[in-house]
Amino acid sequence: MTRWVASLRYVDTGVERARWRSTLNARVLPSLQVGVEFNPVAEEIGPLVTWFLTREGEKRPAVFLGTSSDRIGSPAGEQSYYATVAKRLPNLPVSAYASLNYSEWDERFNVPFGATVGVGGGFSVQPMYDGNRTHLMLNYQRANATVSFLWVWLEQPGISVSFGF
């Protein structure tokens, strides 16, 4: 039942902590994923948790709770806690999501949201708002691997590679 997913991200935002980020997650139950995030420049290790309350169905969205480090640009040691609703839109290559997120850094709630738009051939475009700033990703997925080209804050390029095993 365990499925592992690892990722590595590089983006030079001028914030040292955000430059490199790696994660390792394991699905330990059908509805629970746990993991660890490592930000080597900040010598920071933090928890990742995603608990699916409902899986997406034909008429039902996925609903899940979780925690991870706060958004790109936040200081070391700041977590966020979120409740997210996600749903693929009927008859369209679009999946949308919205979250209610508590940011330890801001000490307030914010509302991240975004969508993934499939454009064919394994490519998708993902505009997103992290509750403070906007980002854009171009993703290429094949089998158990994804490469994402990032445009963080619509200012800085970056890259992320993830794979499942």
TIBA-575896 format. One line per 5 residues: number of its first residue (from 1); for each residue y, x, z of N, C-alpha, C. Coordinates in nm, 4 decimals. Example, Ala and Ser with C-alpha at 12.3 -4.5 7.8 and 13.67 -1.06 7.14 Angstrom:
REM residues 2
1) -0.5690:1.3190:0.7800:-0.4500:1.2300:0.7800:-0.3300:1.3200:0.7800 ~ -0.2250:1.2850:0.7080:-0.1060:1.3670:0.7140:0.0030:1.2900:0.7870
REM end
This chain:
REM residues 165
1) -0.1194:0.0817:0.0000:0.0000:0.0000:0.0000:0.1261:0.0864:0.0000 ~ 0.1192:0.2083:0.0506:0.2387:0.2912:0.0569:0.2790:0.3371:-0.0817 ~ 0.4045:0.3188:-0.1120:0.4623:0.3686:-0.2358:0.5849:0.4488:-0.1977 ~ 0.5909:0.5694:-0.2465:0.6988:0.6607:-0.2144:0.8010:0.6645:-0.3268 ~ 0.9286:0.6769:-0.2911:1.0357:0.6955:-0.3880:1.1264:0.8067:-0.3365
6) 1.1522:0.9046:-0.4206:1.2399:1.0166:-0.3855:1.3569:1.0191:-0.4825 ~ 1.4729:1.0629:-0.4340:1.5890:1.0735:-0.5216:1.6736:1.1939:-0.4819 ~ 1.7495:1.2413:-0.5791:1.8442:1.3506:-0.5587:1.9696:1.3163:-0.6377 ~ 2.0862:1.3246:-0.5705:2.2128:1.2916:-0.6354:2.3095:1.4078:-0.6203 ~ 2.3853:1.4346:-0.7250:2.4939:1.5317:-0.7198:2.6195:1.4670:-0.7757
11) 2.7281:1.4767:-0.7005:2.8587:1.4320:-0.7486:2.9644:1.5136:-0.6739 ~ 3.0621:1.5644:-0.7457:3.1660:1.6456:-0.6829:3.2908:1.5607:-0.6672 ~ 3.3034:1.4973:-0.5512:3.4178:1.4102:-0.5245:3.5290:1.4827:-0.4511 ~ 3.5053:1.6090:-0.4160:3.6006:1.6795:-0.3319:3.5681:1.6618:-0.1844 ~ 3.4756:1.5705:-0.1528:3.4276:1.5501:-0.0167:3.2951:1.6245:-0.0064
16) 3.2917:1.7311:0.0720:3.1724:1.8165:0.0790:3.0453:1.7376:0.1098 ~ 3.0514:1.6459:0.2060:2.9328:1.5712:0.2472:2.8705:1.4943:0.1308 ~ 2.9524:1.4452:0.0417:2.9036:1.3593:-0.0671:2.8458:1.4377:-0.1845 ~ 2.8629:1.5690:-0.1856:2.8243:1.6462:-0.3033:2.6749:1.6332:-0.3348 ~ 2.5884:1.6589:-0.2398:2.4435:1.6484:-0.2592:2.3889:1.5443:-0.1630
21) 2.2936:1.4647:-0.2109:2.2279:1.3653:-0.1262:2.0855:1.3527:-0.1750 ~ 1.9897:1.3597:-0.0846:1.8514:1.3364:-0.1236:1.7908:1.2343:-0.0285 ~ 1.6994:1.1543:-0.0821:1.6341:1.0516:-0.0013:1.4847:1.0522:-0.0282 ~ 1.4102:1.0047:0.0710:1.2672:0.9830:0.0577:1.2358:0.8543:0.1311 ~ 1.1783:0.7574:0.0592:1.1448:0.6264:0.1150:0.9974:0.5968:0.0964
26) 0.9413:0.5224:0.1898:0.8022:0.4772:0.1796:0.7956:0.3285:0.2101 ~ 0.7199:0.2561:0.1292:0.6944:0.1147:0.1588:0.5760:0.1117:0.2542 ~ 0.6026:0.0771:0.3802:0.4985:0.0793:0.4829:0.4337:-0.0576:0.5034 ~ 0.5021:-0.1621:0.4629:0.4507:-0.2985:0.4597:0.5033:-0.3609:0.3310 ~ 0.4424:-0.4679:0.2836:0.4959:-0.5296:0.1613:0.6442:-0.5670:0.1718
31) 0.6927:-0.5947:0.2932:0.8316:-0.6365:0.3104:0.9200:-0.5319:0.3782 ~ 0.8663:-0.4104:0.4038:0.9429:-0.3111:0.4782:0.9357:-0.1736:0.4127 ~ 1.0531:-0.1185:0.3888:1.0649:0.0170:0.3348:1.1449:0.1001:0.4356 ~ 1.0947:0.2176:0.4708:1.1653:0.3071:0.5631:1.1774:0.4437:0.4986 ~ 1.2804:0.5157:0.5391:1.2988:0.6467:0.4795:1.3994:0.7297:0.5538
36) 1.4316:0.8411:0.4898:1.5250:0.9373:0.5461:1.6201:0.9837:0.4360 ~ 1.7443:1.0071:0.4750:1.8465:1.0595:0.3849:1.8889:1.1955:0.4378 ~ 1.9041:1.2909:0.3479:1.9459:1.4250:0.3872:2.0681:1.4637:0.3060 ~ 2.1750:1.4974:0.3753:2.2979:1.5466:0.3140:2.3134:1.6916:0.3593 ~ 2.2656:1.7879:0.2783:2.2562:1.9268:0.3247:2.3899:1.9935:0.3568
41) 2.4959:1.9614:0.2852:2.6243:2.0261:0.3105:2.6753:1.9901:0.4502 ~ 2.6508:1.8657:0.4920:2.6934:1.8204:0.6248:2.5853:1.8441:0.7302 ~ 2.4707:1.9004:0.6894:2.3563:1.9175:0.7796:2.3261:1.7872:0.8517 ~ 2.3215:1.6793:0.7735:2.3061:1.5432:0.8256:2.1743:1.4838:0.7789 ~ 2.1025:1.4250:0.8726:1.9806:1.3501:0.8420:1.9980:1.2124:0.9037
46) 1.9705:1.1079:0.8247:1.9891:0.9720:0.8751:1.8803:0.8779:0.8285 ~ 1.8678:0.7636:0.8961:1.7636:0.6671:0.8629:1.8019:0.5778:0.7448 ~ 1.6995:0.5373:0.6710:1.7109:0.4353:0.5666:1.6082:0.3278:0.5982 ~ 1.6496:0.2026:0.5977:1.5580:0.0912:0.6232:1.5967:-0.0242:0.5326 ~ 1.4981:-0.0851:0.4690:1.5184:-0.2086:0.3932:1.4067:-0.3044:0.4312
51) 1.4449:-0.4215:0.4811:1.3485:-0.5241:0.5227:1.3739:-0.6484:0.4385 ~ 1.2779:-0.6817:0.3534:1.2883:-0.7986:0.2660:1.2517:-0.9243:0.3438 ~ 1.3487:-1.0146:0.3585:1.3231:-1.1424:0.4242:1.2575:-1.2396:0.3277 ~ 1.3032:-1.2367:0.2011:1.2398:-1.3163:0.0952:1.2367:-1.2324:-0.0321 ~ 1.1320:-1.2495:-0.1076:1.1217:-1.1877:-0.2402:1.1826:-1.2830:-0.3408
56) 1.2351:-1.2283:-0.4481:1.2933:-1.3110:-0.5523:1.1861:-1.3962:-0.6179 ~ 1.2183:-1.5222:-0.6396:1.1316:-1.6143:-0.7115:1.2083:-1.6753:-0.8271 ~ 1.1450:-1.7659:-0.8970:1.2103:-1.8278:-1.0130:1.3449:-1.8897:-0.9764 ~ 1.3506:-1.9588:-0.8629:1.4749:-2.0232:-0.8202:1.5302:-1.9652:-0.6905 ~ 1.4627:-1.8673:-0.6361:1.5000:-1.8119:-0.5055:1.5463:-1.6671:-0.5208
61) 1.6600:-1.6316:-0.4606:1.7027:-1.4914:-0.4655:1.6247:-1.4065:-0.3659 ~ 1.6258:-1.2773:-0.3870:1.5764:-1.1845:-0.2855:1.6831:-1.1761:-0.1771 ~ 1.6397:-1.1695:-0.0528:1.7304:-1.1526:0.0601:1.6742:-1.0397:0.1452 ~ 1.7581:-0.9403:0.1760:1.7092:-0.8302:0.2579:1.8188:-0.7750:0.3486 ~ 1.7733:-0.7111:0.4557:1.8592:-0.6456:0.5534:1.8324:-0.4966:0.5467
66) 1.9322:-0.4153:0.5828:1.9067:-0.2727:0.5805:2.0156:-0.1897:0.6438 ~ 1.9896:-0.0597:0.6443:2.0878:0.0381:0.6906:2.0742:0.1654:0.6083 ~ 2.1859:0.2331:0.5899:2.1899:0.3639:0.5234:2.3202:0.4309:0.5645 ~ 2.3413:0.5550:0.5191:2.4706:0.6165:0.5462:2.5786:0.5310:0.4811 ~ 2.6981:0.5401:0.5355:2.8090:0.4628:0.4807:2.8379:0.5117:0.3388
71) 2.9296:0.4528:0.2724:2.9548:0.4770:0.1301:2.9963:0.6208:0.0991 ~ 2.9963:0.6521:-0.0298:3.0388:0.7840:-0.0772:3.1799:0.8117:-0.0255 ~ 3.1975:0.9302:0.0319:3.3277:0.9690:0.0835:3.3424:0.9496:0.2331 ~ 3.2449:0.8833:0.2965:3.2531:0.8634:0.4414:3.2162:0.9927:0.5139 ~ 3.2636:1.0086:0.6382:3.2286:1.1279:0.7141:3.0824:1.1272:0.7578
76) 3.0307:1.2435:0.7920:2.8926:1.2553:0.8404:2.8718:1.1680:0.9635 ~ 2.7510:1.1118:0.9722:2.7125:1.0350:1.0897:2.7514:0.8889:1.0877 ~ 2.8195:0.8426:0.9848:2.8611:0.7019:0.9777:2.7567:0.6209:0.9016 ~ 2.7048:0.5171:0.9638:2.6050:0.4287:0.9033:2.6713:0.3007:0.8549 ~ 2.6014:0.2313:0.7677:2.6386:0.0947:0.7317:2.5157:0.0071:0.7529
81) 2.5396:-0.1202:0.7787:2.4339:-0.2186:0.8044:2.4644:-0.3385:0.7158 ~ 2.3643:-0.3855:0.6419:2.3960:-0.4851:0.5404:2.2906:-0.5959:0.5310 ~ 2.3395:-0.7097:0.4822:2.2552:-0.8217:0.4398:2.2900:-0.8447:0.2935 ~ 2.1882:-0.8461:0.2080:2.2107:-0.8534:0.0635:2.1326:-0.9690:0.0027 ~ 2.1932:-1.0332:-0.0948:2.1302:-1.1362:-0.1766:2.1325:-1.0849:-0.3202
86) 2.0172:-1.0891:-0.3891:2.0086:-1.0401:-0.5271:1.9268:-1.1370:-0.6108 ~ 1.9662:-1.1533:-0.7374:1.8950:-1.2468:-0.8248:1.9145:-1.2085:-0.9702 ~ 1.8056:-1.2093:-1.0451:1.8146:-1.1961:-1.1908:1.8619:-1.3304:-1.2458 ~ 1.9583:-1.3254:-1.3361:2.0132:-1.4486:-1.3920:1.9196:-1.5022:-1.5004 ~ 1.8953:-1.6323:-1.5007:1.8014:-1.6917:-1.5972:1.8434:-1.6647:-1.7419
91) 1.7455:-1.6262:-1.8237:1.7628:-1.6070:-1.9676:1.8630:-1.4982:-2.0061 ~ 1.8963:-1.4092:-1.9123:1.9891:-1.3001:-1.9407:1.9310:-1.1695:-1.8874 ~ 1.9653:-1.0562:-1.9478:1.9179:-0.9266:-1.8961:2.0102:-0.8750:-1.7844 ~ 2.0441:-0.9646:-1.6899:2.1407:-0.9332:-1.5849:2.0829:-0.9670:-1.4485 ~ 2.0938:-0.8724:-1.3568:2.0622:-0.8952:-1.2161:2.1879:-0.8689:-1.1361
96) 2.2250:-0.9616:-1.0492:2.3473:-0.9484:-0.9703:2.3135:-0.9424:-0.8220 ~ 2.4025:-0.8804:-0.7454:2.3836:-0.8754:-0.6011:2.5183:-0.8837:-0.5313 ~ 2.5148:-0.9261:-0.4054:2.6313:-0.9243:-0.3172:2.5804:-0.8987:-0.1761 ~ 2.6600:-0.8255:-0.0993:2.6212:-0.7910:0.0372:2.7328:-0.8243:0.1339 ~ 2.6935:-0.8483:0.2568:2.7864:-0.8461:0.3683:2.7507:-0.7188:0.4431
101) 2.8445:-0.6266:0.4517:2.8185:-0.4913:0.4997:2.9096:-0.4599:0.6175 ~ 2.8507:-0.4053:0.7263:2.9328:-0.3549:0.8352:2.9401:-0.2038:0.8226 ~ 3.0611:-0.1501:0.8147:3.0859:-0.0076:0.7991:3.1266:0.0517:0.9342 ~ 3.0465:0.1479:0.9853:3.0863:0.2172:1.1075:3.2149:0.2962:1.0853 ~ 3.2315:0.3512:0.9658:3.3502:0.4311:0.9350:3.4770:0.3463:0.9463
106) 3.4753:0.2291:0.8858:3.5923:0.1404:0.8875:3.5969:0.0526:1.0121 ~ 3.4827:0.0409:1.0802:3.4687:-0.0501:1.1943:3.5065:-0.1927:1.1558 ~ 3.4569:-0.2330:1.0392:3.4822:-0.3700:0.9896:3.3777:-0.4067:0.8858 ~ 3.3771:-0.5344:0.8506:3.2898:-0.5838:0.7449:3.3593:-0.5691:0.6103 ~ 3.2790:-0.5487:0.5049:3.3286:-0.5518:0.3683:3.2217:-0.6193:0.2819
111) 3.2539:-0.6410:0.1556:3.1645:-0.7171:0.0669:3.1387:-0.6385:-0.0619 ~ 3.0383:-0.5496:-0.0610:2.9979:-0.4833:-0.1850:2.9295:-0.5822:-0.2800 ~ 2.9436:-0.5599:-0.4098:2.8757:-0.6439:-0.5086:2.8638:-0.5672:-0.6388 ~ 2.7776:-0.6169:-0.7260:2.7617:-0.5530:-0.8559:2.6560:-0.6233:-0.9382 ~ 2.6242:-0.5625:-1.0513:2.5243:-0.6195:-1.1415:2.4628:-0.5065:-1.2230
116) 2.3401:-0.5294:-1.2646:2.2737:-0.4394:-1.3578:2.2539:-0.5172:-1.4871 ~ 2.3005:-0.4607:-1.5974:2.2922:-0.5260:-1.7278:2.2024:-0.4417:-1.8167 ~ 2.0874:-0.4954:-1.8530:1.9964:-0.4262:-1.9437:2.0527:-0.4251:-2.0843 ~ 2.0510:-0.3070:-2.1471:2.1035:-0.2967:-2.2834:1.9954:-0.2564:-2.3827 ~ 1.8706:-0.2423:-2.3360:1.7578:-0.2144:-2.4244:1.7161:-0.0685:-2.4248
121) 1.5914:-0.0455:-2.4638:1.5380:0.0891:-2.4761:1.5301:0.1648:-2.3455 ~ 1.5211:0.0944:-2.2332:1.5165:0.1589:-2.1026:1.6529:0.1855:-2.0416 ~ 1.7613:0.1490:-2.1124:1.8969:0.1732:-2.0634:1.9540:0.0490:-1.9954 ~ 2.0354:0.0722:-1.8935:2.1115:-0.0352:-1.8304:2.2459:0.0211:-1.7847 ~ 2.3412:-0.0687:-1.7676:2.4734:-0.0351:-1.7179:2.4902:-0.1087:-1.5859
126) 2.5476:-0.0395:-1.4863:2.5603:-0.1005:-1.3543:2.7009:-0.0797:-1.2983 ~ 2.7914:-0.1774:-1.3183:2.9199:-0.1714:-1.2489:2.8993:-0.2181:-1.1047 ~ 2.9711:-0.1547:-1.0103:2.9565:-0.1941:-0.8702:3.0845:-0.1667:-0.7931 ~ 3.1018:-0.2442:-0.6888:3.2117:-0.2280:-0.5952:3.1479:-0.2049:-0.4593 ~ 3.1790:-0.0945:-0.3913:3.1104:-0.0596:-0.2666:3.1767:-0.1176:-0.1418
131) 3.2697:-0.2081:-0.1594:3.3431:-0.2662:-0.0476:3.4786:-0.2007:-0.0293 ~ 3.4999:-0.0900:-0.1026:3.6260:-0.0177:-0.0953:3.6717:0.0329:-0.2320 ~ 3.5754:0.0844:-0.3115:3.6089:0.1421:-0.4416:3.5030:0.1060:-0.5449 ~ 3.5396:0.1233:-0.6724:3.4534:0.0846:-0.7839:3.3829:0.2065:-0.8419 ~ 3.2590:0.1856:-0.8850:3.1775:0.2890:-0.9488:3.1113:0.2283:-1.0723
136) 3.0631:0.3148:-1.1607:2.9910:0.2705:-1.2794:2.8743:0.3660:-1.3024 ~ 2.7585:0.3096:-1.3381:2.6407:0.3917:-1.3654:2.5810:0.3523:-1.4999 ~ 2.5320:0.4536:-1.5713:2.4499:0.4339:-1.6898:2.3118:0.4856:-1.6518 ~ 2.2118:0.3978:-1.6553:2.0765:0.4318:-1.6112:1.9811:0.4380:-1.7294 ~ 1.8866:0.5300:-1.7204:1.7764:0.5357:-1.8158:1.6479:0.5405:-1.7345
141) 1.5615:0.4414:-1.7567:1.4381:0.4314:-1.6786:1.3166:0.4336:-1.7700 ~ 1.2189:0.5147:-1.7296:1.0897:0.5216:-1.7979:0.9823:0.5361:-1.6919 ~ 0.8801:0.4523:-1.6994:0.7688:0.4549:-1.6043:0.8243:0.4569:-1.4620 ~ 0.7949:0.5613:-1.3861:0.8370:0.5687:-1.2459:0.9558:0.6606:-1.2239 ~ 1.0340:0.6891:-1.3276:1.1478:0.7799:-1.3129:1.2746:0.7159:-1.3695
146) 1.3870:0.7455:-1.3042:1.5174:0.6967:-1.3498:1.6180:0.8110:-1.3429 ~ 1.6989:0.8241:-1.4471:1.8118:0.9163:-1.4482:1.9365:0.8299:-1.4595 ~ 2.0328:0.8537:-1.3695:2.1575:0.7769:-1.3692:2.2754:0.8712:-1.3845 ~ 2.3620:0.8391:-1.4780:2.4875:0.9107:-1.4931:2.5921:0.8287:-1.4202 ~ 2.6619:0.8906:-1.3257:2.7540:0.8211:-1.2365:2.8984:0.8487:-1.2757
151) 2.9813:0.7494:-1.2558:3.1254:0.7666:-1.2651:3.1814:0.7121:-1.1340 ~ 3.1821:0.7982:-1.0315:3.2174:0.7607:-0.8952:3.3681:0.7405:-0.8844 ~ 3.4067:0.6291:-0.8255:3.5473:0.5900:-0.8078:3.6193:0.5789:-0.9425 ~ 3.5417:0.5697:-1.0508:3.5956:0.5701:-1.1869:3.6816:0.6942:-1.2101 ~ 3.6440:0.8054:-1.1397:3.7180:0.9312:-1.1489:3.6274:1.0527:-1.1659
156) 3.5140:1.0556:-1.0949:3.4316:1.1755:-1.0871:3.2929:1.1517:-1.1463 ~ 3.2474:1.2403:-1.2359:3.1114:1.2261:-1.2884:3.0083:1.2760:-1.1876 ~ 2.8884:1.2264:-1.2023:2.7773:1.2705:-1.1187:2.6468:1.2352:-1.1848 ~ 2.5372:1.2755:-1.1230:2.4043:1.2461:-1.1766:2.3105:1.2188:-1.0612 ~ 2.2154:1.1294:-1.0832:2.1125:1.0985:-0.9848:1.9790:1.0893:-1.0572
161) 1.8767:1.1454:-0.9954:1.7404:1.1399:-1.0494:1.6509:1.0843:-0.9407 ~ 1.5689:0.9857:-0.9753:1.4740:0.9312:-0.8777:1.3392:0.9100:-0.9444 ~ 1.2362:0.9159:-0.8630:1.1015:0.8951:-0.9143:1.0133:0.8385:-0.8046 ~ 0.9175:0.7579:-0.8468:0.8216:0.6980:-0.7542:0.6867:0.7614:-0.7719 ~ 0.6118:0.7659:-0.6633:0.4769:0.8209:-0.6690:0.3905:0.7576:-0.5626
REM end
